[in-house]
Amino acid sequence: MSVISEDSVFTSLQQHGPLAVEDSVYVTKPFSPHTRQWVKNLCRDRTNSTKYRALRSQVFEFLEISSFSQLDELLKHPEEQAHRSKRACLLLGNMFGLNGSPREIEARVSDYARTADAVVNSLKAKILKPYASFVDTTNEIEVANDPVTLLLIMFNDRYHKKARFEARRKLVLMNLAGSIDQRERETGIEEKFSTFLHFLNDYVWSKNLKIGEHDIVYLYSQHSEDTFCCTSVKVLNSEQGQQVQPAKGSKLTLLKRRRFTAGTRDIPIYVSIRKKPPEAKVLKLLRKNEKNPAVAVDDELGLMAVLDSVADIKTFQNHLTRSASKADSFMVLEDISDTLTGSTAYRVTATGSSPKTEMMKFFARLGGMRVEFIIHTNRSWLNYMYKRDVAHDEYEVKRIFDSGVMELLFPKDIFKLDHQIIRNDMLRRFRRNIEE
């Protein structure tokens, strides 16, 4: 379900809906012709009117007012705003289960504001990099971390429409960041991530290498002209790789590999271990059209591995199971999918995914953790990086635009962007960077 559909849970951000930010603020003029027409339009949909009443009640409670007519008076008294800001932070602290002094809670709420800014900045830094000047956040909104300040900006007609929308957007993203932080504290994700790293170092990786030590190799690959899929790949050592000058249609890709010991063999493996940053989780909630992190974010801990062959992958799976037993834990593999052989199409569940993707994917439950594993051969990983319609850079563009997230966060009528043109332009740019 798209986040810009009628059934979206993010109705308050939609610029094509009844709660859209308008050129001027009319809430303090309840009997104006414009407000009367707005109420008629709102009442045509029972769900929207119910959402509006719920939001209005939250605004009134948050600001300690009983009607919109009191906003003008509140806007004129900064000292009263400061008092209500302190109360609002305590309310948010209780809602998100925060402990500590008022100052500590205010600091945590400010962290949520920084996460909200990071969501926008992460998109601006990569997927919208050529269009960064279009989506720059208004200075006054970027430096505002207090929720009461942001809320009052939404109703202050001195601020431009874009600034008032950005204030609303920041509040919505802050709320998602708070939900994610609460979920992380409830599940102990920081402790689990540390435990997982210790498990890998103590039981999985070879003792012949020091912790953090890697073997540097290069994958020298040839790619087809039609789809840029990998047709052949050779593993070169560091010295050999530095002597190669890739021609058109070939790629030279550096890997830093660890090793694990199976029997008498030390098997090389490239590993990328990740813990999603808060801004990535916020974006995932938006893409999934979901406000509950427990439902939408099921891959908080993840490991991607690249091995030389399918046989080595099977050996690694068995090694994981034995390693878990040595750590006094049973290990169960869940939600297994395997498209490495090409005989089975990848089951597309996420917007922007390609059925041509080749990988082995499963969740491993061990030691009180549930870890997502994505396993590749050298060839499938190169396809995951470079193949047309499959490459991860292209996938990132497609999932942000096709899910409606880009339109939700940067609506066309405010930011003057044609999202379809930008989507296709960024796909061409990433493709050119890959192939050239």
C-alpha positions as CSV (number, residue, x, y, z in Angstrom):
1,M,0.0,0.0,0.0
2,S,1.4,3.4,-1.0
3,V,1.9,6.0,1.7
4,I,0.1,8.5,-0.6
5,S,-3.0,6.3,-1.0
6,E,-6.3,7.1,0.7
7,D,-5.7,4.3,3.3
8,S,-2.3,5.7,4.3
9,V,-1.5,6.0,8.0
10,F,0.4,9.2,7.2
11,T,-2.7,11.3,6.1
12,S,-1.4,14.4,7.9
13,L,1.5,14.7,5.5
14,Q,-0.4,14.2,2.3
15,Q,-0.6,17.4,0.2
16,H,-3.5,16.1,-1.9
17,G,-5.7,15.4,1.1
18,P,-8.0,17.5,3.4
19,L,-5.1,18.1,5.9
20,A,-2.8,19.6,3.3
21,V,-0.7,22.7,4.3
22,E,-2.2,25.7,2.5
23,D,-0.8,29.0,1.4
24,S,-2.3,30.8,4.5
25,V,-3.4,29.7,7.9
26,Y,-7.2,29.7,8.4
27,V,-7.8,27.8,11.6
28,T,-8.1,31.0,13.6
29,K,-10.9,32.1,11.3
30,P,-13.6,29.5,11.9
31,F,-16.4,31.4,10.1
32,S,-14.6,32.5,7.0
33,P,-15.9,31.2,3.6
34,H,-12.7,29.3,3.1
35,T,-13.0,27.4,6.4
36,R,-16.6,26.6,5.8
37,Q,-15.8,25.0,2.5
38,W,-12.9,23.1,4.0
39,V,-15.2,21.7,6.7
40,K,-17.7,20.6,4.0
41,N,-14.9,18.8,2.1
42,L,-13.6,17.2,5.3
43,C,-17.0,15.8,6.3
44,R,-17.4,14.0,3.0
45,D,-15.1,11.2,4.4
46,R,-15.9,9.9,7.8
47,T,-12.4,8.5,8.3
48,N,-10.7,11.8,7.5
49,S,-13.0,13.7,9.9
50,T,-12.3,11.1,12.6
51,K,-8.5,11.5,12.0
52,Y,-8.9,15.3,12.1
53,R,-10.7,15.3,15.4
54,A,-8.1,13.0,16.9
55,L,-5.3,15.2,15.7
56,R,-7.0,18.4,17.0
57,S,-7.5,16.8,20.4
58,Q,-3.8,16.0,20.5
59,V,-2.8,19.5,19.5
60,F,-5.0,21.1,22.1
61,E,-3.7,18.8,24.9
62,F,-0.1,19.3,23.8
63,L,-0.4,23.1,23.8
64,E,-2.8,23.3,26.8
65,I,-5.5,25.2,24.8
66,S,-9.1,24.5,24.2
67,S,-9.6,26.2,20.8
68,F,-7.6,27.4,17.9
69,S,-8.6,31.0,18.8
70,Q,-6.1,30.8,21.7
71,L,-3.2,30.3,19.3
72,D,-2.6,34.0,18.6
73,E,-2.3,34.8,22.2
74,L,0.2,31.9,22.8
75,L,2.3,33.0,19.8
76,K,2.7,36.4,21.4
77,H,4.2,35.1,24.7
78,P,7.5,33.3,24.4
79,E,7.8,32.7,28.1
80,E,4.5,30.8,28.1
81,Q,5.7,28.8,25.1
82,A,8.8,27.8,27.1
83,H,6.7,26.6,30.1
84,R,4.5,24.5,27.8
85,S,7.6,23.1,26.1
86,K,8.9,21.7,29.4
87,R,5.5,20.1,30.1
88,A,5.3,18.7,26.6
89,C,8.7,17.0,26.9
90,L,7.6,15.3,30.1
91,L,4.5,14.1,28.4
92,L,6.5,12.7,25.5
93,G,9.0,11.1,27.9
94,N,6.2,9.2,29.6
95,M,4.7,8.2,26.3
96,F,7.9,6.8,25.0
97,G,8.9,5.3,28.4
98,L,11.9,7.6,29.0
99,N,13.6,7.7,32.4
100,G,15.8,10.4,33.8
101,S,15.7,14.1,34.7
102,P,13.7,16.7,32.7
103,R,17.0,17.8,31.1
104,E,17.8,14.2,30.0
105,I,14.4,13.7,28.6
106,E,14.7,17.0,26.6
107,A,18.0,15.8,25.3
108,R,16.5,12.6,24.1
109,V,13.6,14.4,22.4
110,S,16.3,16.6,20.7
111,D,17.9,13.4,19.5
112,Y,14.6,12.5,17.8
113,A,14.7,15.8,16.0
114,R,18.2,15.1,14.8
115,T,17.0,11.7,13.5
116,A,14.2,13.5,11.6
117,D,16.8,15.8,10.0
118,A,19.0,12.8,9.2
119,V,16.1,11.2,7.3
120,V,15.9,14.2,4.9
121,N,19.7,14.7,4.8
122,S,20.3,11.0,4.0
123,L,18.0,11.3,0.9
124,K,19.6,14.6,-0.1
125,A,23.1,13.1,0.2
126,K,22.5,10.2,-2.3
127,I,19.2,9.7,-4.0
128,L,18.5,13.4,-4.4
129,K,22.1,14.7,-4.6
130,P,21.7,16.5,-7.9
131,Y,18.5,18.1,-6.6
132,A,19.8,19.0,-3.1
133,S,19.1,22.7,-3.5
134,F,15.4,21.9,-4.2
135,V,14.9,20.0,-1.0
136,D,17.1,22.0,1.5
137,T,15.2,22.4,4.7
138,T,14.4,25.9,5.8
139,N,17.0,27.2,8.3
140,E,14.5,28.0,11.0
141,I,13.0,24.5,10.8
142,E,16.4,22.7,10.8
143,V,17.5,24.4,14.0
144,A,14.2,23.9,15.8
145,N,14.2,20.8,17.9
146,D,11.5,21.6,20.4
147,P,8.1,20.0,19.5
148,V,6.0,22.9,20.8
149,T,8.0,25.4,18.7
150,L,7.5,23.2,15.6
151,L,3.8,22.8,16.3
152,L,3.3,26.5,16.7
153,I,5.2,27.2,13.5
154,M,2.5,25.1,11.7
155,F,-0.1,27.6,12.8
156,N,1.9,30.8,12.4
157,D,1.0,32.6,9.2
158,R,4.3,34.6,9.3
159,Y,6.0,31.4,8.1
160,H,5.9,30.4,4.4
161,K,3.9,27.3,3.3
162,K,7.1,25.3,2.8
163,A,8.4,26.1,6.3
164,R,5.0,25.1,7.8
165,F,5.0,21.9,5.9
166,E,8.6,21.1,7.0
167,A,7.7,21.7,10.6
168,R,4.8,19.2,10.3
169,R,7.0,16.7,8.5
170,K,9.7,17.0,11.2
171,L,7.1,16.4,14.0
172,V,5.9,13.2,12.2
173,L,9.4,11.9,11.7
174,M,10.3,12.7,15.3
175,N,7.3,10.6,16.4
176,L,8.5,7.7,14.3
177,A,12.0,8.1,15.7
178,G,10.6,8.0,19.3
179,S,8.7,4.8,18.5
180,I,11.9,3.3,17.1
181,D,13.9,4.3,20.2
182,Q,11.3,2.8,22.5
183,R,11.3,-0.4,20.5
184,E,15.1,-0.6,20.6
185,R,15.2,-0.1,24.4
186,E,12.4,-2.7,24.9
187,T,14.3,-5.3,22.8
188,G,17.8,-4.4,24.0
189,I,19.1,-4.2,20.4
190,E,22.4,-2.5,21.4
191,E,23.2,-5.4,23.8
192,K,22.2,-7.9,21.2
193,F,24.3,-6.4,18.6
194,S,27.3,-6.5,20.9
195,T,26.5,-10.1,21.8
196,F,26.3,-11.0,18.1
197,L,29.7,-9.5,17.4
198,H,31.2,-11.4,20.3
199,F,29.6,-14.7,19.1
200,L,31.1,-14.2,15.6
201,N,34.6,-13.4,17.0
202,D,34.6,-16.2,19.6
203,Y,33.0,-19.0,17.7
204,V,32.6,-18.3,14.0
205,W,35.7,-16.7,12.6
206,S,39.1,-18.4,12.3
207,K,41.4,-18.0,15.2
208,N,44.3,-17.7,12.7
209,L,43.3,-14.1,12.1
210,K,43.2,-11.4,14.7
211,I,39.9,-9.6,15.4
212,G,39.4,-7.1,12.7
213,E,42.2,-8.6,10.4
214,H,41.3,-9.0,6.8
215,D,42.7,-10.5,3.6
216,I,42.5,-8.0,0.7
217,V,41.5,-9.5,-2.7
218,Y,40.0,-8.2,-5.9
219,L,37.1,-9.6,-8.0
220,Y,37.9,-9.1,-11.6
221,S,34.7,-9.6,-13.5
222,Q,33.4,-9.5,-17.1
223,H,29.9,-8.3,-17.7
224,S,27.4,-8.8,-20.6
225,E,26.7,-5.9,-22.9
226,D,22.9,-6.4,-22.7
227,T,22.2,-6.6,-19.0
228,F,25.6,-6.0,-17.4
229,C,25.2,-9.3,-15.5
230,C,28.4,-11.0,-14.5
231,T,29.5,-13.6,-17.1
232,S,32.8,-14.6,-15.4
233,V,34.8,-13.6,-12.3
234,K,38.4,-14.3,-11.1
235,V,39.7,-13.8,-7.5
236,L,43.0,-11.8,-7.6
237,N,45.3,-11.2,-4.7
238,S,46.2,-7.7,-3.7
239,E,49.3,-7.5,-5.9
240,Q,47.6,-8.9,-9.0
241,G,44.6,-6.6,-8.6
242,Q,46.7,-3.5,-8.4
243,Q,48.2,-4.4,-11.8
244,V,44.8,-4.7,-13.6
245,Q,43.3,-1.9,-15.6
246,P,39.6,-2.8,-16.2
247,A,38.4,-2.3,-19.8
248,K,34.9,-1.5,-20.9
249,G,32.5,-4.2,-19.8
250,S,34.7,-5.3,-16.9
251,K,34.9,-4.4,-13.2
252,L,37.6,-4.6,-10.5
253,T,36.0,-4.8,-7.1
254,L,37.9,-4.8,-3.8
255,L,36.9,-7.2,-1.0
256,K,38.2,-7.4,2.6
257,R,37.7,-11.0,3.6
258,R,37.7,-12.8,6.9
259,R,38.0,-16.6,7.2
260,F,36.2,-19.4,9.0
261,T,37.6,-22.9,9.7
262,A,35.8,-26.0,8.5
263,G,37.7,-29.2,9.2
264,T,41.2,-28.6,7.9
265,R,40.2,-25.7,5.6
266,D,40.3,-22.0,6.1
267,I,37.5,-20.7,3.9
268,P,37.5,-17.0,2.9
269,I,34.3,-14.9,3.4
270,Y,33.5,-11.3,2.9
271,V,31.2,-10.1,5.6
272,S,29.2,-6.9,6.1
273,I,27.5,-6.7,9.5
274,R,24.9,-4.0,10.0
275,K,22.7,-2.5,12.6
276,K,20.2,-0.2,10.8
277,P,20.6,3.5,11.9
278,P,17.5,5.2,13.2
279,E,17.0,7.2,10.0
280,A,17.0,4.0,7.9
281,K,14.3,2.5,10.2
282,V,12.2,5.7,9.9
283,L,12.4,5.4,6.1
284,K,11.4,1.7,6.3
285,L,8.4,2.6,8.4
286,L,7.4,5.1,5.7
287,R,7.9,2.7,2.9
288,K,5.9,0.0,4.7
289,N,3.1,2.6,5.5
290,E,3.4,1.5,9.1
291,K,3.9,3.4,12.4
292,N,4.7,0.3,14.6
293,P,8.4,-0.7,14.4
294,A,7.6,-4.1,15.9
295,V,5.6,-4.9,12.7
296,A,7.7,-3.2,10.0
297,V,11.3,-3.5,11.1
298,D,12.1,-7.2,11.3
299,D,15.8,-6.9,10.2
300,E,17.4,-4.8,13.0
301,L,20.4,-7.2,13.0
302,G,21.8,-8.3,9.7
303,L,24.8,-10.0,8.1
304,M,25.6,-10.1,4.4
305,A,28.2,-12.6,3.4
306,V,30.0,-13.4,0.0
307,L,31.7,-16.7,-0.6
308,D,33.4,-18.2,-3.6
309,S,30.9,-21.0,-4.3
310,V,27.5,-22.5,-3.4
311,A,29.4,-25.4,-1.8
312,D,31.2,-22.9,0.5
313,I,27.8,-21.4,1.4
314,K,26.5,-24.8,2.5
315,T,29.6,-25.3,4.5
316,F,29.2,-21.9,6.2
317,Q,25.6,-22.7,7.1
318,N,26.7,-25.9,8.8
319,H,29.5,-24.0,10.5
320,L,27.0,-21.5,11.9
321,T,24.9,-24.3,13.4
322,R,27.9,-25.9,15.0
323,S,29.2,-22.6,16.3
324,A,25.8,-21.8,17.9
325,S,26.0,-25.2,19.7
326,K,29.5,-24.4,21.0
327,A,28.0,-21.1,22.3
328,D,25.3,-23.2,24.2
329,S,22.5,-22.2,21.9
330,F,20.4,-24.1,19.4
331,M,20.0,-22.3,16.0
332,V,16.9,-22.4,13.8
333,L,16.8,-21.1,10.3
334,E,13.5,-19.4,9.4
335,D,12.0,-17.9,6.3
336,I,14.6,-19.4,4.0
337,S,14.6,-18.4,0.3
338,D,17.3,-19.5,-2.2
339,T,17.5,-18.1,-5.8
340,L,21.2,-18.6,-6.2
341,T,20.9,-21.3,-8.9
342,G,18.5,-19.3,-11.0
343,S,15.9,-22.1,-11.1
344,T,13.6,-20.2,-8.8
345,A,12.6,-16.5,-9.2
346,Y,13.1,-14.2,-6.2
347,R,9.9,-13.7,-4.3
348,V,9.3,-9.9,-4.5
349,T,7.8,-8.6,-1.3
350,A,9.2,-5.1,-1.2
351,T,8.5,-2.2,-3.5
352,G,11.3,-1.8,-6.1
353,S,12.6,-5.3,-5.7
354,S,13.5,-7.3,-8.8
355,P,12.5,-11.0,-9.4
356,K,15.9,-11.4,-11.1
357,T,17.7,-11.0,-7.8
358,E,19.9,-14.0,-6.9
359,M,20.7,-14.6,-3.2
360,M,20.1,-16.9,-0.3
361,K,18.2,-15.3,2.5
362,F,17.1,-16.5,5.9
363,F,16.7,-15.5,9.5
364,A,18.7,-17.3,12.2
365,R,17.3,-17.5,15.7
366,L,20.0,-18.1,18.3
367,G,21.1,-16.8,21.6
368,G,17.9,-14.8,22.1
369,M,18.5,-13.0,18.8
370,R,16.9,-13.1,15.3
371,V,19.5,-12.2,12.7
372,E,18.9,-11.7,9.0
373,F,21.5,-13.4,6.8
374,I,21.9,-12.6,3.1
375,I,24.4,-14.9,1.4
376,H,25.9,-14.5,-2.0
377,T,28.5,-16.1,-4.3
378,N,31.0,-13.8,-5.9
379,R,29.0,-13.8,-9.1
380,S,25.5,-13.2,-7.5
381,W,27.0,-10.4,-5.3
382,L,28.5,-8.7,-8.4
383,N,25.0,-8.9,-10.0
384,Y,23.5,-7.5,-6.8
385,M,25.9,-4.5,-7.1
386,Y,26.0,-4.0,-10.9
387,K,23.3,-5.8,-12.9
388,R,20.7,-3.7,-14.7
389,D,17.3,-3.6,-12.9
390,V,18.9,-5.5,-9.9
391,A,21.7,-3.3,-8.7
392,H,21.2,-2.1,-5.2
393,D,21.6,1.6,-6.1
394,E,18.8,1.3,-8.6
395,Y,16.7,-0.6,-6.0
396,E,17.1,2.2,-3.5
397,V,15.8,4.7,-6.0
398,K,12.9,2.6,-7.1
399,R,11.7,1.8,-3.6
400,I,11.8,5.4,-2.4
401,F,9.9,6.7,-5.4
402,D,7.6,3.8,-6.2
403,S,6.4,3.5,-2.6
404,G,5.3,7.2,-2.6
405,V,7.7,8.2,0.1
406,M,9.4,10.8,-2.0
407,E,6.1,12.5,-2.8
408,L,5.1,12.3,0.8
409,L,8.2,14.0,2.1
410,F,8.8,16.4,-0.8
411,P,5.3,17.1,-2.3
412,K,5.4,18.4,-5.8
413,D,3.3,21.5,-5.2
414,I,5.7,22.7,-2.4
415,F,9.1,21.6,-3.7
416,K,8.4,22.0,-7.4
417,L,9.8,18.6,-8.3
418,D,8.6,16.2,-11.0
419,H,9.2,12.9,-9.2
420,Q,8.8,10.6,-12.2
421,I,11.4,12.6,-14.2
422,I,13.8,12.7,-11.2
423,R,13.3,8.9,-10.6
424,N,14.3,8.1,-14.2
425,D,17.1,10.6,-14.1
426,M,18.6,9.1,-11.0
427,L,18.4,5.6,-12.4
428,R,20.3,6.7,-15.5
429,R,22.9,8.5,-13.3
430,F,23.5,5.4,-11.1
431,R,23.6,3.1,-14.2
432,R,26.1,5.4,-15.9
433,N,28.3,5.4,-12.7
434,I,28.2,1.7,-12.6
435,E,29.0,0.9,-16.2
436,E,31.5,3.7,-16.8
